[in-house]
């Protein structure tokens, strides 16, 4: 099984795809650095423990959906 060398169009397409991926990674890194990096979320330990340890709610009966008032 032999591999044929890339044609000029294939090399150009490959180069464009690589640049597109590199550019997208740079933009995502910039967005992460500007908006997400350094953000902290305070967590209430007692409230989180109570949320996790409470028993699960019963699943609604088939065809019955809770009203907005009960949510």
Residue pairs with C-beta under 8 A, 6 or more apart in sequence:
6 14
60 66
